[in-house]
């Protein structure tokens, strides 16, 4: 248990009740935590962008995903389409 307002030093692992220092983080653990933090920041940015989309933009994304699932270069070549066909527009 860590009391509110308690400051704990960075780079250490705490555990127990009451909380106590168990050990210091290894360089590898610290690097993995830093990478995880960056990944979460990137993910939150993506979610913020998604939340700002209008209903029309969401429907266009759905249409684009369906288009991508149904079509591929191999499929297009198989049926004789050699150039890119524009995607279907929702609006």
Biopython code that builds the backbone (N, CA, C, O; Angstrom):
import numpy as np
from Bio.PDB.StructureBuilder import StructureBuilder

atoms = [
    (1, "UNK", "N", (0.845, -1.166, 0.000)),
    (1, "UNK", "CA", (0.000, 0.000, 0.000)),
    (1, "UNK", "C", (0.895, 1.235, 0.000)),
    (1, "UNK", "O", (1.761, 1.377, 0.863)),
    (2, "UNK", "N", (0.688, 2.126, -0.963)),
    (2, "UNK", "CA", (1.450, 3.368, -1.027)),
    (2, "UNK", "C", (0.504, 4.494, -0.650)),
    (2, "UNK", "O", (-0.553, 4.663, -1.259)),
    (3, "UNK", "N", (0.886, 5.250, 0.345)),
    (3, "UNK", "CA", (0.045, 6.347, 0.827)),
    (3, "UNK", "C", (-0.062, 7.439, -0.230)),
    (3, "UNK", "O", (0.906, 7.686, -0.950)),
    (4, "UNK", "N", (-1.215, 8.099, -0.342)),
    (4, "UNK", "CA", (-1.365, 9.212, -1.284)),
    (4, "UNK", "C", (-0.308, 10.269, -1.036)),
    (4, "UNK", "O", (0.017, 10.594, 0.106)),
    (5, "UNK", "N", (0.226, 10.803, -2.136)),
    (5, "UNK", "CA", (1.230, 11.858, -2.037)),
    (5, "UNK", "C", (2.642, 11.342, -1.857)),
    (5, "UNK", "O", (3.588, 12.129, -1.829)),
    (6, "UNK", "N", (2.803, 10.016, -1.733)),
    (6, "UNK", "CA", (4.132, 9.437, -1.568)),
    (6, "UNK", "C", (4.868, 9.482, -2.898)),
    (6, "UNK", "O", (4.293, 9.166, -3.940)),
    (7, "UNK", "N", (6.114, 9.864, -2.869)),
    (7, "UNK", "CA", (6.948, 9.898, -4.066)),
    (7, "UNK", "C", (7.892, 8.701, -4.038)),
    (7, "UNK", "O", (8.615, 8.485, -3.066)),
    (8, "UNK", "N", (7.873, 7.934, -5.112)),
    (8, "UNK", "CA", (8.762, 6.763, -5.189)),
    (8, "UNK", "C", (9.791, 7.013, -6.289)),
    (8, "UNK", "O", (9.459, 7.596, -7.321)),
    (9, "UNK", "N", (11.016, 6.586, -6.085)),
    (9, "UNK", "CA", (12.049, 6.812, -7.088)),
    (9, "UNK", "C", (11.821, 5.961, -8.333)),
    (9, "UNK", "O", (11.318, 4.840, -8.261)),
    (10, "UNK", "N", (12.206, 6.529, -9.479)),
    (10, "UNK", "CA", (12.082, 5.802, -10.741)),
    (10, "UNK", "C", (13.105, 4.673, -10.800)),
    (10, "UNK", "O", (14.153, 4.729, -10.157)),
    (11, "UNK", "N", (12.779, 3.654, -11.578)),
    (11, "UNK", "CA", (13.733, 2.577, -11.822)),
    (11, "UNK", "C", (13.774, 1.511, -10.751)),
    (11, "UNK", "O", (14.723, 0.730, -10.697)),
    (12, "UNK", "N", (12.763, 1.461, -9.892)),
    (12, "UNK", "CA", (12.747, 0.449, -8.849)),
    (12, "UNK", "C", (11.410, -0.277, -8.845)),
    (12, "UNK", "O", (10.384, 0.272, -9.248)),
    (13, "UNK", "N", (11.441, -1.524, -8.381)),
    (13, "UNK", "CA", (10.239, -2.341, -8.271)),
    (13, "UNK", "C", (9.822, -2.355, -6.809)),
    (13, "UNK", "O", (10.617, -2.661, -5.920)),
    (14, "UNK", "N", (8.550, -2.015, -6.576)),
    (14, "UNK", "CA", (8.002, -1.998, -5.219)),
    (14, "UNK", "C", (6.977, -3.111, -5.084)),
    (14, "UNK", "O", (6.361, -3.515, -6.070)),
    (15, "UNK", "N", (6.793, -3.602, -3.881)),
    (15, "UNK", "CA", (5.785, -4.619, -3.623)),
    (15, "UNK", "C", (5.511, -4.731, -2.139)),
    (15, "UNK", "O", (6.243, -4.198, -1.304)),
    (16, "UNK", "N", (4.435, -5.440, -1.834)),
    (16, "UNK", "CA", (4.103, -5.691, -0.430)),
    (16, "UNK", "C", (3.156, -4.663, 0.141)),
    (16, "UNK", "O", (2.795, -3.678, -0.502)),
    (17, "UNK", "N", (2.763, -4.935, 1.395)),
    (17, "UNK", "CA", (1.857, -4.045, 2.095)),
    (17, "UNK", "C", (2.323, -3.934, 3.541)),
    (17, "UNK", "O", (2.065, -4.851, 4.320)),
    (18, "UNK", "N", (2.971, -2.896, 3.922)),
    (18, "UNK", "CA", (3.204, -1.661, 3.176)),
    (18, "UNK", "C", (4.263, -1.858, 2.092)),
    (18, "UNK", "O", (5.115, -2.741, 2.186)),
    (19, "UNK", "N", (4.188, -1.017, 1.064)),
    (19, "UNK", "CA", (5.093, -1.142, -0.086)),
    (19, "UNK", "C", (6.540, -0.917, 0.341)),
    (19, "UNK", "O", (6.857, -0.047, 1.152)),
    (20, "UNK", "N", (7.386, -1.732, -0.238)),
    (20, "UNK", "CA", (8.823, -1.618, 0.028)),
    (20, "UNK", "C", (9.573, -1.873, -1.272)),
    (20, "UNK", "O", (9.059, -2.532, -2.176)),
    (21, "UNK", "N", (10.789, -1.349, -1.360)),
    (21, "UNK", "CA", (11.621, -1.570, -2.545)),
    (21, "UNK", "C", (12.028, -3.038, -2.577)),
    (21, "UNK", "O", (12.593, -3.558, -1.616)),
    (22, "UNK", "N", (11.729, -3.707, -3.710)),
    (22, "UNK", "CA", (12.142, -5.104, -3.880)),
    (22, "UNK", "C", (13.478, -5.201, -4.605)),
    (22, "UNK", "O", (14.354, -5.984, -4.237)),
    (23, "UNK", "N", (13.609, -4.375, -5.656)),
    (23, "UNK", "CA", (14.842, -4.401, -6.441)),
    (23, "UNK", "C", (14.821, -3.256, -7.440)),
    (23, "UNK", "O", (13.813, -2.566, -7.593)),
    (24, "UNK", "N", (15.940, -3.065, -8.113)),
    (24, "UNK", "CA", (16.020, -2.076, -9.189)),
    (24, "UNK", "C", (15.667, -2.750, -10.511)),
    (24, "UNK", "O", (15.900, -3.944, -10.696)),
    (25, "UNK", "N", (15.104, -1.969, -11.422)),
    (25, "UNK", "CA", (14.817, -2.491, -12.759)),
    (25, "UNK", "C", (16.119, -2.739, -13.500)),
    (25, "UNK", "O", (17.099, -2.017, -13.314)),
    (26, "UNK", "N", (16.123, -3.767, -14.342)),
    (26, "UNK", "CA", (17.278, -3.976, -15.220)),
    (26, "UNK", "C", (17.161, -2.999, -16.387)),
    (26, "UNK", "O", (16.092, -2.436, -16.621)),
    (27, "UNK", "N", (18.237, -2.799, -17.104)),
    (27, "UNK", "CA", (18.207, -1.911, -18.275)),
    (27, "UNK", "C", (17.218, -2.433, -19.304)),
    (27, "UNK", "O", (16.521, -1.647, -19.946)),
    (28, "UNK", "N", (17.150, -3.748, -19.468)),
    (28, "UNK", "CA", (16.221, -4.357, -20.426)),
    (28, "UNK", "C", (14.768, -4.083, -20.019)),
    (28, "UNK", "O", (13.943, -3.746, -20.869)),
    (29, "UNK", "N", (14.451, -4.225, -18.737)),
    (29, "UNK", "CA", (13.094, -3.952, -18.255)),
    (29, "UNK", "C", (12.730, -2.481, -18.450)),
    (29, "UNK", "O", (11.615, -2.155, -18.859)),
    (30, "UNK", "N", (13.682, -1.601, -18.152)),
    (30, "UNK", "CA", (13.435, -0.168, -18.319)),
    (30, "UNK", "C", (13.183, 0.173, -19.782)),
    (30, "UNK", "O", (12.310, 0.986, -20.088)),
    (31, "UNK", "N", (13.941, -0.442, -20.688)),
    (31, "UNK", "CA", (13.755, -0.215, -22.127)),
    (31, "UNK", "C", (12.394, -0.725, -22.586)),
    (31, "UNK", "O", (11.720, -0.067, -23.378)),
    (32, "UNK", "N", (11.986, -1.898, -22.091)),
    (32, "UNK", "CA", (10.678, -2.447, -22.468)),
    (32, "UNK", "C", (9.545, -1.555, -21.960)),
    (32, "UNK", "O", (8.561, -1.342, -22.668)),
    (33, "UNK", "N", (9.677, -1.037, -20.747)),
    (33, "UNK", "CA", (8.651, -0.137, -20.212)),
    (33, "UNK", "C", (8.574, 1.150, -21.018)),
    (33, "UNK", "O", (7.481, 1.662, -21.264)),
    (34, "UNK", "N", (9.718, 1.678, -21.431)),
    (34, "UNK", "CA", (9.732, 2.898, -22.250)),
    (34, "UNK", "C", (9.076, 2.639, -23.606)),
    (34, "UNK", "O", (8.339, 3.484, -24.113)),
    (35, "UNK", "N", (9.349, 1.458, -24.196)),
    (35, "UNK", "CA", (8.728, 1.111, -25.478)),
    (35, "UNK", "C", (7.219, 0.946, -25.321)),
    (35, "UNK", "O", (6.455, 1.369, -26.189)),
    (36, "UNK", "N", (6.786, 0.335, -24.221)),
    (36, "UNK", "CA", (5.356, 0.163, -23.972)),
    (36, "UNK", "C", (4.686, 1.523, -23.808)),
    (36, "UNK", "O", (3.580, 1.732, -24.307)),
    (37, "UNK", "N", (5.337, 2.435, -23.122)),
    (37, "UNK", "CA", (4.786, 3.773, -22.944)),
    (37, "UNK", "C", (4.605, 4.457, -24.296)),
    (37, "UNK", "O", (3.569, 5.073, -24.546)),
    (38, "UNK", "N", (5.603, 4.352, -25.161)),
    (38, "UNK", "CA", (5.500, 4.956, -26.498)),
    (38, "UNK", "C", (4.356, 4.339, -27.292)),
    (38, "UNK", "O", (3.629, 5.042, -27.994)),
    (39, "UNK", "N", (4.202, 3.031, -27.180)),
    (39, "UNK", "CA", (3.130, 2.346, -27.899)),
    (39, "UNK", "C", (1.761, 2.812, -27.411)),
    (39, "UNK", "O", (0.849, 3.006, -28.216)),
    (40, "UNK", "N", (1.610, 2.993, -26.099)),
    (40, "UNK", "CA", (0.334, 3.463, -25.555)),
    (40, "UNK", "C", (0.029, 4.895, -25.986)),
    (40, "UNK", "O", (-1.125, 5.229, -26.253)),
    (41, "UNK", "N", (1.051, 5.737, -26.056)),
    (41, "UNK", "CA", (0.853, 7.113, -26.520)),
    (41, "UNK", "C", (0.396, 7.099, -27.979)),
    (41, "UNK", "O", (-0.523, 7.827, -28.353)),
    (42, "UNK", "N", (1.035, 6.275, -28.795)),
    (42, "UNK", "CA", (0.654, 6.162, -30.208)),
    (42, "UNK", "C", (-0.777, 5.642, -30.341)),
    (42, "UNK", "O", (-1.547, 6.144, -31.159)),
    (43, "UNK", "N", (-1.130, 4.646, -29.546)),
    (43, "UNK", "CA", (-2.473, 4.090, -29.582)),
    (43, "UNK", "C", (-3.509, 5.124, -29.153)),
    (43, "UNK", "O", (-4.584, 5.208, -29.747)),
    (44, "UNK", "N", (-3.198, 5.902, -28.139)),
    (44, "UNK", "CA", (-4.158, 6.919, -27.683)),
    (44, "UNK", "C", (-4.354, 7.988, -28.755)),
    (44, "UNK", "O", (-5.464, 8.493, -28.925)),
    (45, "UNK", "N", (-3.299, 8.336, -29.473)),
    (45, "UNK", "CA", (-3.406, 9.301, -30.563)),
    (45, "UNK", "C", (-4.322, 8.768, -31.652)),
    (45, "UNK", "O", (-5.163, 9.498, -32.176)),
    (46, "UNK", "N", (-4.157, 7.480, -31.996)),
    (46, "UNK", "CA", (-5.009, 6.847, -32.997)),
    (46, "UNK", "C", (-6.466, 6.873, -32.550)),
    (46, "UNK", "O", (-7.349, 7.192, -33.347)),
    (47, "UNK", "N", (-6.729, 6.544, -31.295)),
    (47, "UNK", "CA", (-8.100, 6.536, -30.784)),
    (47, "UNK", "C", (-8.704, 7.946, -30.797)),
    (47, "UNK", "O", (-9.884, 8.116, -31.105)),
    (48, "UNK", "N", (-7.907, 8.934, -30.469)),
    (48, "UNK", "CA", (-8.409, 10.310, -30.514)),
    (48, "UNK", "C", (-8.812, 10.695, -31.933)),
    (48, "UNK", "O", (-9.837, 11.346, -32.133)),
    (49, "UNK", "N", (-8.008, 10.295, -32.921)),
    (49, "UNK", "CA", (-8.336, 10.575, -34.318)),
    (49, "UNK", "C", (-9.631, 9.866, -34.726)),
    (49, "UNK", "O", (-10.465, 10.440, -35.426)),
    (50, "UNK", "N", (-9.791, 8.626, -34.287)),
    (50, "UNK", "CA", (-10.997, 7.874, -34.616)),
    (50, "UNK", "C", (-12.234, 8.517, -33.984)),
    (50, "UNK", "O", (-13.294, 8.562, -34.608)),
    (51, "UNK", "N", (-12.105, 9.012, -32.754)),
    (51, "UNK", "CA", (-13.240, 9.618, -32.061)),
    (51, "UNK", "C", (-13.700, 10.922, -32.710)),
    (51, "UNK", "O", (-14.851, 11.327, -32.545)),
    (52, "UNK", "N", (-12.814, 11.571, -33.439)),
    (52, "UNK", "CA", (-13.156, 12.839, -34.096)),
    (52, "UNK", "C", (-13.863, 12.642, -35.435)),
    (52, "UNK", "O", (-14.339, 13.614, -36.021)),
    (53, "UNK", "N", (-13.940, 11.415, -35.927)),
    (53, "UNK", "CA", (-14.524, 11.167, -37.248)),
    (53, "UNK", "C", (-16.029, 11.406, -37.245)),
    (53, "UNK", "O", (-16.728, 11.150, -36.264)),
    (54, "UNK", "N", (-16.494, 11.905, -38.380)),
    (54, "UNK", "CA", (-17.931, 12.079, -38.568)),
    (54, "UNK", "C", (-18.535, 10.738, -38.962)),
    (54, "UNK", "O", (-17.817, 9.790, -39.280)),
    (55, "UNK", "N", (-19.861, 10.670, -38.937)),
    (55, "UNK", "CA", (-20.557, 9.440, -39.340)),
    (55, "UNK", "C", (-20.209, 9.095, -40.786)),
    (55, "UNK", "O", (-20.036, 7.921, -41.116)),
    (56, "UNK", "N", (-20.105, 10.096, -41.644)),
    (56, "UNK", "CA", (-19.768, 9.857, -43.049)),
    (56, "UNK", "C", (-18.361, 9.275, -43.194)),
    (56, "UNK", "O", (-18.140, 8.373, -44.001)),
    (57, "UNK", "N", (-17.415, 9.791, -42.415)),
    (57, "UNK", "CA", (-16.046, 9.257, -42.464)),
    (57, "UNK", "C", (-16.005, 7.810, -41.965)),
    (57, "UNK", "O", (-15.253, 6.994, -42.497)),
    (58, "UNK", "N", (-16.801, 7.493, -40.958)),
    (58, "UNK", "CA", (-16.862, 6.117, -40.450)),
    (58, "UNK", "C", (-17.425, 5.192, -41.515)),
    (58, "UNK", "O", (-16.903, 4.096, -41.723)),
    (59, "UNK", "N", (-18.483, 5.620, -42.192)),
    (59, "UNK", "CA", (-19.066, 4.801, -43.259)),
    (59, "UNK", "C", (-18.075, 4.616, -44.406)),
    (59, "UNK", "O", (-18.018, 3.543, -45.007)),
    (60, "UNK", "N", (-17.286, 5.659, -44.716)),
    (60, "UNK", "CA", (-16.275, 5.534, -45.773)),
    (60, "UNK", "C", (-15.210, 4.522, -45.359)),
    (60, "UNK", "O", (-14.755, 3.731, -46.185)),
    (61, "UNK", "N", (-14.809, 4.540, -44.091)),
    (61, "UNK", "CA", (-13.838, 3.554, -43.601)),
    (61, "UNK", "C", (-14.377, 2.133, -43.744)),
    (61, "UNK", "O", (-13.649, 1.223, -44.139)),
    (62, "UNK", "N", (-15.657, 1.950, -43.419)),
    (62, "UNK", "CA", (-16.275, 0.621, -43.563)),
    (62, "UNK", "C", (-16.244, 0.180, -45.016)),
    (62, "UNK", "O", (-15.914, -0.965, -45.323)),
    (63, "UNK", "N", (-16.592, 1.102, -45.910)),
    (63, "UNK", "CA", (-16.587, 0.792, -47.338)),
    (63, "UNK", "C", (-15.175, 0.439, -47.811)),
    (63, "UNK", "O", (-14.991, -0.501, -48.585)),
    (64, "UNK", "N", (-14.187, 1.194, -47.345)),
    (64, "UNK", "CA", (-12.794, 0.933, -47.730)),
    (64, "UNK", "C", (-12.332, -0.433, -47.240)),
    (64, "UNK", "O", (-11.656, -1.157, -47.971)),
    (65, "UNK", "N", (-12.697, -0.795, -45.994)),
    (65, "UNK", "CA", (-12.312, -2.111, -45.467)),
    (65, "UNK", "C", (-12.945, -3.236, -46.287)),
    (65, "UNK", "O", (-12.293, -4.232, -46.602)),
    (66, "UNK", "N", (-14.228, -3.063, -46.627)),
    (66, "UNK", "CA", (-14.908, -4.074, -47.429)),
    (66, "UNK", "C", (-14.239, -4.194, -48.795)),
    (66, "UNK", "O", (-14.044, -5.300, -49.299)),
    (67, "UNK", "N", (-13.892, -3.072, -49.386)),
    (67, "UNK", "CA", (-13.205, -3.043, -50.678)),
    (67, "UNK", "C", (-11.877, -3.801, -50.578)),
    (67, "UNK", "O", (-11.561, -4.628, -51.434)),
    (68, "UNK", "N", (-11.118, -3.518, -49.546)),
    (68, "UNK", "CA", (-9.824, -4.180, -49.373)),
    (68, "UNK", "C", (-9.975, -5.681, -49.159)),
    (68, "UNK", "O", (-9.146, -6.458, -49.634)),
    (69, "UNK", "N", (-11.031, -6.102, -48.444)),
    (69, "UNK", "CA", (-11.248, -7.525, -48.201)),
    (69, "UNK", "C", (-11.644, -8.262, -49.477)),
    (69, "UNK", "O", (-11.257, -9.412, -49.686)),
    (70, "UNK", "N", (-12.409, -7.595, -50.319)),
    (70, "UNK", "CA", (-12.925, -8.243, -51.525)),
    (70, "UNK", "C", (-11.945, -8.210, -52.676)),
    (70, "UNK", "O", (-12.028, -9.040, -53.581)),
    (71, "UNK", "N", (-11.026, -7.274, -52.662)),
    (71, "UNK", "CA", (-10.132, -7.095, -53.800)),
    (71, "UNK", "C", (-8.683, -7.291, -53.383)),
    (71, "UNK", "O", (-8.301, -7.018, -52.245)),
    (72, "UNK", "N", (-7.904, -7.761, -54.311)),
    (72, "UNK", "CA", (-6.461, -7.851, -54.116)),
    (72, "UNK", "C", (-5.820, -7.784, -55.488)),
    (72, "UNK", "O", (-6.508, -7.953, -56.495)),
    (73, "UNK", "N", (-4.532, -7.545, -55.550)),
    (73, "UNK", "CA", (-3.847, -7.519, -56.848)),
    (73, "UNK", "C", (-3.947, -8.868, -57.540)),
    (73, "UNK", "O", (-4.106, -8.938, -58.759)),
    (74, "UNK", "N", (-3.853, -9.945, -56.757)),
    (74, "UNK", "CA", (-3.969, -11.280, -57.346)),
    (74, "UNK", "C", (-5.355, -11.485, -57.945)),
    (74, "UNK", "O", (-5.493, -12.021, -59.044)),
    (75, "UNK", "N", (-6.386, -11.050, -57.208)),
    (75, "UNK", "CA", (-7.749, -11.187, -57.706)),
    (75, "UNK", "C", (-7.935, -10.354, -58.968)),
    (75, "UNK", "O", (-8.486, -10.837, -59.957)),
    (76, "UNK", "N", (-7.480, -9.110, -58.938)),
    (76, "UNK", "CA", (-7.625, -8.241, -60.100)),
    (76, "UNK", "C", (-6.916, -8.820, -61.317)),
    (76, "UNK", "O", (-7.469, -8.808, -62.416)),
    (77, "UNK", "N", (-5.705, -9.323, -61.137)),
    (77, "UNK", "CA", (-4.960, -9.911, -62.254)),
    (77, "UNK", "C", (-5.680, -11.154, -62.788)),
    (77, "UNK", "O", (-5.689, -11.408, -63.993)),
    (78, "UNK", "N", (-6.268, -11.905, -61.893)),
    (78, "UNK", "CA", (-6.976, -13.130, -62.276)),
    (78, "UNK", "C", (-8.155, -12.838, -63.210)),
    (78, "UNK", "O", (-8.430, -13.592, -64.143)),
    (79, "UNK", "N", (-8.847, -11.717, -62.933)),
    (79, "UNK", "CA", (-9.997, -11.400, -63.780)),
    (79, "UNK", "C", (-9.638, -10.422, -64.892)),
    (79, "UNK", "O", (-10.525, -9.938, -65.596)),
    (80, "UNK", "N", (-8.347, -10.123, -65.060)),
    (80, "UNK", "CA", (-7.886, -9.320, -66.183)),
    (80, "UNK", "C", (-7.847, -7.825, -65.956)),
    (80, "UNK", "O", (-7.702, -7.068, -66.916)),
    (81, "UNK", "N", (-7.971, -7.373, -64.719)),
    (81, "UNK", "CA", (-7.857, -5.940, -64.429)),
    (81, "UNK", "C", (-6.409, -5.658, -64.074)),
    (81, "UNK", "O", (-5.903, -6.148, -63.064)),
    (82, "UNK", "N", (-5.744, -4.869, -64.904)),
    (82, "UNK", "CA", (-4.325, -4.648, -64.676)),
    (82, "UNK", "C", (-4.028, -3.295, -64.046)),
    (82, "UNK", "O", (-2.917, -3.079, -63.562)),
    (83, "UNK", "N", (-4.984, -2.385, -64.040)),
    (83, "UNK", "CA", (-4.730, -1.092, -63.415)),
    (83, "UNK", "C", (-5.665, -0.886, -62.238)),
    (83, "UNK", "O", (-6.717, -1.516, -62.131)),
    (84, "UNK", "N", (-5.262, -0.010, -61.382)),
    (84, "UNK", "CA", (-6.022, 0.239, -60.149)),
    (84, "UNK", "C", (-7.364, 0.871, -60.491)),
    (84, "UNK", "O", (-7.426, 1.837, -61.252)),
    (85, "UNK", "N", (-8.418, 0.331, -59.937)),
    (85, "UNK", "CA", (-9.753, 0.887, -60.069)),
    (85, "UNK", "C", (-10.033, 1.723, -58.833)),
    (85, "UNK", "O", (-9.804, 1.258, -57.716)),
    (86, "UNK", "N", (-10.527, 2.957, -59.005)),
    (86, "UNK", "CA", (-10.797, 3.797, -57.835)),
    (86, "UNK", "C", (-11.796, 3.139, -56.885)),
    (86, "UNK", "O", (-12.685, 2.395, -57.298)),
    (87, "UNK", "N", (-11.622, 3.436, -55.626)),
    (87, "UNK", "CA", (-12.521, 2.863, -54.615)),
    (87, "UNK", "C", (-13.901, 3.471, -54.734)),
    (87, "UNK", "O", (-14.071, 4.574, -55.254)),
    (88, "UNK", "N", (-14.862, 2.750, -54.255)),
    (88, "UNK", "CA", (-16.238, 3.250, -54.252)),
    (88, "UNK", "C", (-16.374, 4.348, -53.209)),
    (88, "UNK", "O", (-15.847, 4.233, -52.102)),
    (89, "UNK", "N", (-17.069, 5.391, -53.558)),
    (89, "UNK", "CA", (-17.286, 6.501, -52.635)),
    (89, "UNK", "C", (-18.632, 6.319, -51.955)),
    (89, "UNK", "O", (-19.621, 5.982, -52.606)),
    (90, "UNK", "N", (-18.671, 6.541, -50.659)),
    (90, "UNK", "CA", (-19.904, 6.419, -49.903)),
    (90, "UNK", "C", (-20.833, 7.582, -50.232)),
    (90, "UNK", "O", (-22.044, 7.396, -50.353)),
    (91, "UNK", "N", (-20.267, 8.787, -50.379)),
    (91, "UNK", "CA", (-21.118, 9.960, -50.606)),
    (91, "UNK", "C", (-21.279, 10.267, -52.066)),
    (91, "UNK", "O", (-21.967, 11.224, -52.423)),
]
sb = StructureBuilder()
sb.init_structure("model")
sb.init_model(0)
sb.init_chain("A")
sb.init_seg("    ")
for serial, (resi, resn, name, xyz) in enumerate(atoms, 1):
    if name == "N":
        sb.init_residue(resn, " ", resi, " ")
    sb.init_atom(name, np.array(xyz, "f"), 0.0, 1.0, " ", f" {name:<3s}", serial, name[0])
structure = sb.get_structure()
